């Protein structure tokens, strides 16, 4: 059985994630030299911790993981409530601080929200695939994602909340959600966005949107980070200025250069060739995740794989987009590349679940 699983596993998924991790560590090597490479060392430690987790989870049937996921979902809802009472870090109550490391519940919660949401949809569809389109059943399933989203917005962490929404929408699309709900959502969003902007969004969030539209309106304040990021990426040109030789990176103009703006470091010091290569690797990874969804042996595997693809897609587009000034800054990390233990371990667990699904695939079950 194990040999069959290993034979069917799409190892390209793991290779893509490791390539991104290696590029990220090279960038962290350059970005952390003035601090004695502290963040790089921590990132390497989390990478080492992730290896046995991947090897174990590949052989664990994803159906079993999905069945027990509601228990962990409940635990992380409690943690998402508890983290709201911690001391703010950079204006957000998103982390539990321990002596040697910090823990971000919203990152790990992604795993169990996706698994629980997919599991519940499959339960609903046991009586028929169209059961998910019954309003009250759809509402119950949406609450599974809605509760953690509201708690994460409360932190506030709008970027991570948006990642949950994208994953939810991709799972619902795969599950065969009726077009009337899609049209309804589009109309609601069109009406709600201006109202939310005017009456709900806090001033710092409005400021980010204003700066996104016109960063030069406050070049020494709110627009400073995105201006420096664009300068760094532009300075890299085709082949980059060289490791440890980027002006914006080494002179401290980029901040935070190990997390939000790590892609700017890559663009400045490694150039367009490597930066474009990073995007290509992400596209391959996301495409492979969607293919795993298409070829999964059952609906549960399809839904989980699509949810994971949604997480990676949003993080890639939002992080790279914001460093180029194409999207508002939200503090979303670049998967496998940005510094962050919670993020790295979460991403590798998601990769391991993808590998578990791909190792057990038999036939294509996908909504046309």
Residue pairs with C-beta under 8 A, 6 or more apart in sequence:
2 59
4 359
5 58
5 59
5 356
5 359
5 360
6 58
6 359
8 358
8 359
8 360
8 361
9 58
9 355
9 358
9 359
10 288
10 291
10 292
10 354
10 355
10 358
11 355
12 284
12 288
13 285
13 288
13 289
13 292
13 351
13 354
13 355
13 358
14 54
14 351
14 355
16 281
16 282
16 284
16 285
16 288
17 285
17 336
17 347
17 348
17 351
19 281
20 278
20 281
20 282
20 285
20 335
20 336
20 337
21 47
21 336
21 337
21 344
23 266
23 270
23 274
23 278
23 337
24 43
24 262
24 334
24 336
24 337
24 338
24 339
25 40
25 43
25 44
25 47
26 243
26 270
27 262
27 265
27 266
27 269
27 270
27 337
28 37
28 39
28 40
28 43
28 258
28 262
28 339
29 37
29 40
29 243
30 243
30 244
30 246
30 249
30 250
30 265
30 269
31 39
31 249
31 254
31 257
31 258
31 262
31 265
32 38
32 39
32 40
32 258
33 244
34 252
39 258
39 339
40 339
42 101
42 339
42 341
43 339
43 340
43 341
43 344
45 341
46 341
46 344
46 345
47 344
49 345
50 344
50 345
50 348
50 349
53 345
53 348
53 349
53 352
54 348
54 349
54 351
54 352
54 355
56 352
57 65
57 349
57 352
57 353
57 355
57 356
58 352
58 355
58 356
58 359
59 356
60 356
61 356
61 360
62 300
62 301
62 304
62 353
62 356
62 357
62 360
63 298
63 300
65 115
65 353
65 356
66 115
66 116
66 118
66 119
66 300
66 304
67 119
69 111
69 112
69 115
69 116
69 119
70 112
70 116
70 119
72 111
72 112
73 109
73 112
73 113
73 115
73 116
73 144
76 105
76 108
76 109
76 112
76 113
76 148
77 109
77 147
77 148
77 151
79 96
79 105
79 109
80 105
80 106
80 109
80 148
80 151
80 152
81 151
82 96
83 93
83 94
83 95
83 96
83 105
83 106
83 155
84 93
84 151
84 154
84 155
85 93
86 93
86 95
86 96
86 97
87 93
87 97
89 95
89 97
91 204
92 155
92 156
92 157
92 331
93 155
94 104
94 105
94 106
94 155
94 157
95 102
95 103
95 104
96 102
96 103
96 104
96 105
101 341
102 341
102 342
103 342
104 340
104 342
104 343
106 148
106 152
106 155
106 157
106 160
107 160
107 340
107 342
107 343
107 346
108 342
108 345
108 346
109 148
110 160
110 163
110 164
110 167
110 311
110 346
110 350
111 346
111 349
111 350
111 353
113 144
113 145
113 148
113 164
113 167
114 167
114 171
114 304
114 307
114 308
114 311
114 350
115 304
115 353
116 144
117 141
117 144
117 145
117 168
117 171
117 303
117 307
118 171
118 300
118 303
118 304
118 307
119 300
120 140
120 141
120 144
121 132
121 141
121 171
121 172
121 175
121 299
121 303
122 298
122 299
122 300
122 303
124 131
124 132
124 137
124 140
124 141
125 131
125 132
125 175
125 299
129 175
129 176
130 176
131 137
132 138
132 141
132 172
132 175
132 176
132 177
133 176
133 177
133 178
133 181
138 177
138 181
142 168
145 164
145 165
145 167
145 168
148 164
149 161
149 164
149 165
152 160
152 161
152 164
153 161
156 202
156 205
157 331
158 205
158 330
159 318
159 330
159 331
159 332
160 332
162 314
162 318
162 330
162 332
163 310
163 311
163 314
163 315
163 318
163 332
166 310
166 311
166 313
166 314
167 306
167 307
167 308
167 310
167 311
167 314
168 307
168 310
169 310
170 306
170 307
170 309
170 310
170 313
171 303
171 306
171 307
171 310
172 181
173 306
173 367
174 293
174 302
174 303
174 306
174 366
174 367
175 299
175 303
175 367
176 367
197 206
197 209
201 209
207 222
208 222
208 328
208 329
208 330
209 328
210 217
210 222
211 217
211 218
211 222
211 223
211 226
211 328
211 329
212 226
212 325
212 327
212 328
212 329
214 223
215 223
215 226
215 227
215 325
216 223
216 227
217 223
218 224
219 227
225 254
225 255
225 260
225 261
225 329
226 322
226 323
226 325
226 329
228 248
228 253
228 254
228 255
228 264
229 248
229 254
229 261
229 264
229 323
229 324
229 325
230 323
230 324
230 325
231 248
231 253
232 246
232 247
232 248
232 249
232 253
232 254
232 261
232 264
232 265
232 267
232 268
233 263
233 264
233 267
233 268
233 275
233 323
233 324
235 241
235 246
235 247
235 248
235 268
236 246
236 267
236 268
236 269
236 270
236 271
236 272
236 275
237 271
237 272
238 271
238 272
238 273
239 270
239 271
239 272
239 273
240 246
240 267
240 268
240 269
240 270
240 271
240 272
240 273
240 274
241 247
241 268
241 269
241 271
242 269
243 269
243 270
244 250
244 269
245 269
246 265
246 268
246 269
247 253
247 268
248 254
248 264
248 268
249 257
249 264
249 265
249 268
249 269
254 261
254 264
254 265
255 261
257 264
257 265
258 338
258 339
259 331
259 333
259 338
259 339
259 340
260 319
260 322
260 323
260 329
260 331
260 332
260 333
260 338
261 323
262 333
262 334
262 337
262 338
262 339
263 275
263 278
263 319
263 320
263 323
263 334
263 337
264 323
266 274
266 275
266 278
266 337
267 275
267 323
278 337
279 316
279 320
282 312
282 316
282 335
285 312
286 309
286 312
286 313
286 316
289 305
289 306
289 308
289 309
289 312
289 354
290 305
290 306
290 309
292 301
292 305
292 354
292 357
292 358
292 361
293 301
293 302
293 303
293 305
293 306
293 309
293 366
294 302
294 364
294 366
295 358
295 361
295 363
295 364
296 302
296 305
296 357
296 360
296 361
296 365
297 360
297 361
297 362
297 363
297 365
298 365
299 365
301 357
301 360
301 361
302 365
302 366
304 353
304 357
305 354
305 357
308 350
308 353
308 354
311 335
311 350
312 335
312 347
312 350
314 332
315 332
315 333
315 334
315 335
316 334
316 335
317 327
318 327
318 330
318 332
319 332
319 333
319 334
319 338
320 334
321 327
322 328
322 329
322 330
322 332
333 339
333 340
333 343
335 343
335 347
336 344
336 347
